[in-house]
Amino acid sequence: MDRRTLLKLSGLSLVGATAGCLEGEDEDTTTATTTEESGGGGGEETTTTEESGGSGESYTIGMVDSLTGSLAPYGERNTRGRELALAAINDVGIGSESGSLRISVEDDESTNQGGVNGAQKLVNQDGVPLLIGSVGSGVSIAIHDSVTNDAGVVQISQNSTSPELTSRPELLRMSPSGAAKGQALASLVSDDGHDTVAVTWINNDYGTGLSDVFAETFESELGGTVAYNEPHDQGQSSYSGILTEMASTDASAWIFITYANEYTVMVNEGFDQGYNTTVDYYGAESTVADSIIENTAPGSMDGMKGITESAPQDQENYQNFVSAFEENYDATPTVWSAYAYDAVTVAALAIEAADEFSGEALSSVVRDVTRPEGEEVFNFEEAAAVLRDGGSPSDINYQGVSGPVDLDENGDPPGYYQIYSVQDHEYVFGDYITS
């Protein structure tokens, strides 16, 4: 890959290389220091997670996560990050009375309506002033537009990457916008020598946003041709028609902007038709999942490349996070667990810093605790110490385990990305890219 071209076209700088393995999605998500209680009905699951702490007040916030459906492989990863953050926060306690943080979780079933239903229960029935969620960009936007915005509830998405979220400043997120990722992906494909490509994208806000950035960069800035640029629906049993249409073009590269379940179907059907030997495959972060490797044939996507979010592995607090994660789960985390960890930690810092436990009070401080003007703090304990010593919210600058949070006026953080490929039916990770 031509790094100078990537730097010029996407405003990114390269900062090193590494290799790693994915966090297993079927690992046990319980730990010795946390407990879960599940209930609910009508297809919904409610999970309340609590770490025993001091005798002070208990603060309950909400989370809408993808526990079932197409996004479940990603939602499952959030559970571990959430639990580790809760353990660290409740070991310190919130406020002078060492209150405990509780999280009530609803399943969005990987759908917009499921997310809205879960958020309505958390906000309207449970009265949470802050809600974390969700994985899918479309789900997060639907929750914001239908529930949290009008209710004055703070919303922090742990995983949503669509550039569309930037147009909603009160919808905060821990994962960076996909705009830089789309530019970097276009540069990667072009630098590999492809001038004509076919793109298929999942028909929602995530797919629309990322595909628009990719196509604009590839054609307008890199002089390439997007010969095919069509959506596909979520949850279909076959995508052979889409693949046939892509094969009818003269594209030498196929770009899949989709989710794990859908991509698994496409890979298997492409393998049956031999498409994987005639074109090069490319993707983004949603085509990186253990379930894809486990449910596709060896060799079916070898040589595939892409761009995925990552974390600064040379940062000490990230290394501490990895050590705790491996100790508790016997697995190496992905950056998505780190985003979930940071979402919970930022929420706890807002509670610590606010004058009262209300949406209005939390909203007034939640950005301040992440901004670069303050003193760098690398965990909840350090941040709480500054606040309890008379510091204001703007006196701290939380440095997340996923990297600097630094929420801007649009609610967006900066981010780290990484180039990945598939070799011998395994993901291999290469150069880091920082926005």
Solvent accessible surface area in square Angstrom, and as a share of the most:
residue,aa,sasa,rsa
1,M,69,0.31
2,D,62,0.32
3,R,124,0.45
4,R,198,0.72
5,T,38,0.22
6,L,1,0.01
7,L,90,0.45
8,K,170,0.72
9,L,31,0.15
10,S,11,0.07
11,G,60,0.57
12,L,4,0.02
13,S,51,0.33
14,L,47,0.24
15,V,80,0.46
16,G,40,0.38
17,A,76,0.59
18,T,38,0.22
19,A,75,0.58
20,G,38,0.37
21,C,85,0.51
22,L,27,0.14
23,E,1,0.00
24,G,15,0.14
25,E,21,0.09
26,D,121,0.63
27,E,66,0.30
28,D,100,0.52
29,T,37,0.21
30,T,76,0.44
31,T,20,0.12
32,A,112,0.87
33,T,74,0.43
34,T,11,0.07
35,T,93,0.54
36,E,67,0.30
37,E,129,0.58
38,S,78,0.50
39,G,40,0.38
40,G,65,0.63
41,G,50,0.48
42,G,87,0.84
43,G,58,0.56
44,E,51,0.23
45,E,67,0.30
46,T,25,0.15
47,T,5,0.03
48,T,31,0.18
49,T,0,0.00
50,E,62,0.28
51,E,24,0.11
52,S,98,0.63
53,G,42,0.40
54,G,42,0.41
55,S,121,0.78
56,G,25,0.24
57,E,106,0.48
58,S,53,0.34
59,Y,33,0.13
60,T,45,0.26
61,I,0,0.00
62,G,0,0.00
63,M,0,0.00
64,V,0,0.00
65,D,0,0.00
66,S,0,0.00
67,L,38,0.19
68,T,71,0.41
69,G,41,0.39
70,S,9,0.06
71,L,4,0.02
72,A,12,0.10
73,P,13,0.08
74,Y,10,0.04
75,G,0,0.00
76,E,63,0.28
77,R,3,0.01
78,N,0,0.00
79,T,11,0.07
80,R,2,0.01
81,G,0,0.00
82,R,5,0.02
83,E,2,0.01
84,L,16,0.08
85,A,0,0.00
86,L,0,0.00
87,A,24,0.19
88,A,42,0.33
89,I,1,0.00
90,N,5,0.02
91,D,125,0.65
92,V,37,0.21
93,G,1,0.01
94,I,4,0.02
95,G,20,0.20
96,S,110,0.71
97,E,124,0.56
98,S,38,0.25
99,G,1,0.01
100,S,8,0.05
101,L,0,0.00
102,R,67,0.25
103,I,0,0.00
104,S,9,0.06
105,V,1,0.00
106,E,0,0.00
107,D,5,0.02
108,D,0,0.00
109,E,63,0.28
110,S,5,0.03
111,T,65,0.38
112,N,72,0.37
113,Q,112,0.50
114,G,8,0.08
115,G,0,0.00
116,V,14,0.08
117,N,59,0.30
118,G,0,0.00
119,A,0,0.00
120,Q,74,0.33
121,K,52,0.22
122,L,0,0.00
123,V,15,0.09
124,N,108,0.55
125,Q,140,0.62
126,D,66,0.34
127,G,52,0.50
128,V,4,0.02
129,P,15,0.09
130,L,0,0.00
131,L,0,0.00
132,I,0,0.00
133,G,0,0.00
134,S,0,0.00
135,V,13,0.08
136,G,4,0.04
137,S,2,0.01
138,G,4,0.04
139,V,5,0.03
140,S,0,0.00
141,I,11,0.05
142,A,20,0.15
143,I,0,0.00
144,H,14,0.06
145,D,67,0.35
146,S,65,0.42
147,V,9,0.05
148,T,1,0.00
149,N,76,0.39
150,D,125,0.65
151,A,55,0.42
152,G,45,0.44
153,V,19,0.11
154,V,9,0.05
155,Q,2,0.01
156,I,0,0.00
157,S,0,0.00
158,Q,0,0.00
159,N,6,0.03
160,S,1,0.00
161,T,3,0.02
162,S,1,0.01
163,P,31,0.19
164,E,75,0.33
165,L,0,0.00
166,T,41,0.24
167,S,75,0.48
168,R,51,0.18
169,P,59,0.37
170,E,90,0.40
171,L,1,0.00
172,L,4,0.02
173,R,0,0.00
174,M,6,0.03
175,S,0,0.00
176,P,4,0.02
177,S,21,0.13
178,G,1,0.01
179,A,34,0.27
180,A,19,0.15
181,K,0,0.00
182,G,0,0.00
183,Q,51,0.23
184,A,0,0.00
185,L,0,0.00
186,A,0,0.00
187,S,0,0.00
188,L,3,0.01
189,V,0,0.00
190,S,32,0.20
191,D,44,0.23
192,D,51,0.26
193,G,64,0.62
194,H,20,0.09
195,D,99,0.51
196,T,21,0.12
197,V,0,0.00
198,A,0,0.00
199,V,1,0.00
200,T,0,0.00
201,W,35,0.12
202,I,1,0.01
203,N,86,0.44
204,N,37,0.19
205,D,48,0.25
206,Y,9,0.03
207,G,0,0.00
208,T,54,0.31
209,G,12,0.12
210,L,2,0.01
211,S,1,0.01
212,D,82,0.42
213,V,30,0.17
214,F,0,0.00
215,A,13,0.10
216,E,103,0.46
217,T,3,0.02
218,F,1,0.01
219,E,77,0.35
220,S,77,0.50
221,E,93,0.42
222,L,41,0.20
223,G,66,0.63
224,G,13,0.12
225,T,69,0.40
226,V,21,0.12
227,A,44,0.34
228,Y,23,0.09
229,N,56,0.29
230,E,80,0.36
231,P,45,0.28
232,H,7,0.03
233,D,78,0.40
234,Q,62,0.28
235,G,59,0.57
236,Q,87,0.39
237,S,108,0.69
238,S,55,0.36
239,Y,8,0.03
240,S,59,0.38
241,G,46,0.44
242,I,29,0.15
243,L,3,0.01
244,T,80,0.47
245,E,85,0.38
246,M,1,0.00
247,A,43,0.33
248,S,94,0.61
249,T,38,0.22
250,D,117,0.61
251,A,8,0.06
252,S,49,0.32
253,A,0,0.00
254,W,3,0.01
255,I,0,0.00
256,F,3,0.01
257,I,1,0.00
258,T,1,0.01
259,Y,8,0.03
260,A,0,0.00
261,N,66,0.34
262,E,2,0.01
263,Y,0,0.00
264,T,17,0.10
265,V,38,0.22
266,M,2,0.01
267,V,1,0.01
268,N,51,0.26
269,E,35,0.16
270,G,0,0.00
271,F,81,0.34
272,D,112,0.58
273,Q,122,0.54
274,G,25,0.24
275,Y,39,0.15
276,N,31,0.16
277,T,113,0.65
278,T,102,0.59
279,V,20,0.11
280,D,68,0.35
281,Y,9,0.03
282,Y,5,0.02
283,G,0,0.00
284,A,2,0.01
285,E,9,0.04
286,S,9,0.05
287,T,1,0.00
288,V,7,0.04
289,A,0,0.00
290,D,25,0.13
291,S,21,0.14
292,I,0,0.00
293,I,37,0.19
294,E,118,0.53
295,N,87,0.45
296,T,13,0.07
297,A,32,0.25
298,P,108,0.68
299,G,30,0.29
300,S,0,0.00
301,M,2,0.01
302,D,66,0.34
303,G,49,0.47
304,M,1,0.01
305,K,67,0.28
306,G,0,0.00
307,I,0,0.00
308,T,7,0.04
309,E,5,0.02
310,S,6,0.04
311,A,2,0.02
312,P,4,0.02
313,Q,67,0.30
314,D,125,0.65
315,Q,34,0.15
316,E,124,0.56
317,N,11,0.06
318,Y,12,0.05
319,Q,86,0.38
320,N,88,0.45
321,F,9,0.04
322,V,29,0.16
323,S,68,0.44
324,A,38,0.30
325,F,0,0.00
326,E,74,0.33
327,E,147,0.66
328,N,61,0.31
329,Y,9,0.04
330,D,128,0.66
331,A,15,0.12
332,T,42,0.24
333,P,6,0.04
334,T,14,0.08
335,V,10,0.05
336,W,17,0.06
337,S,0,0.00
338,A,0,0.00
339,Y,4,0.02
340,A,0,0.00
341,Y,28,0.11
342,D,0,0.00
343,A,0,0.00
344,V,0,0.00
345,T,3,0.02
346,V,0,0.00
347,A,0,0.00
348,A,0,0.00
349,L,0,0.00
350,A,0,0.00
351,I,12,0.06
352,E,27,0.12
353,A,18,0.14
354,A,16,0.12
355,D,150,0.78
356,E,106,0.48
357,F,66,0.27
358,S,30,0.20
359,G,11,0.10
360,E,148,0.66
361,A,14,0.11
362,L,0,0.00
363,S,48,0.31
364,S,77,0.50
365,V,15,0.09
366,V,2,0.01
367,R,50,0.18
368,D,50,0.26
369,V,0,0.00
370,T,0,0.00
371,R,70,0.25
372,P,68,0.43
373,E,132,0.59
374,G,14,0.14
375,E,102,0.46
376,E,98,0.44
377,V,3,0.01
378,F,71,0.29
379,N,58,0.30
380,F,5,0.02
381,E,107,0.48
382,E,75,0.33
383,A,0,0.00
384,A,1,0.01
385,A,60,0.47
386,V,32,0.19
387,L,21,0.10
388,R,107,0.39
389,D,127,0.66
390,G,73,0.70
391,G,20,0.19
392,S,46,0.30
393,P,28,0.18
394,S,59,0.38
395,D,64,0.33
396,I,0,0.00
397,N,6,0.03
398,Y,0,0.00
399,Q,15,0.07
400,G,0,0.00
401,V,5,0.03
402,S,11,0.07
403,G,2,0.02
404,P,43,0.27
405,V,3,0.02
406,D,28,0.15
407,L,1,0.00
408,D,46,0.24
409,E,128,0.57
410,N,45,0.23
411,G,0,0.00
412,D,14,0.07
413,P,12,0.07
414,P,53,0.33
415,G,9,0.08
416,Y,44,0.17
417,Y,1,0.00
418,Q,7,0.03
419,I,22,0.11
420,Y,1,0.01
421,S,17,0.11
422,V,0,0.00
423,Q,97,0.43
424,D,127,0.66
425,H,19,0.09
426,E,113,0.51
427,Y,19,0.07
428,V,54,0.31
429,F,22,0.09
430,G,25,0.24
431,D,25,0.13
432,Y,16,0.06
433,I,0,0.00
434,T,21,0.12
435,S,65,0.42
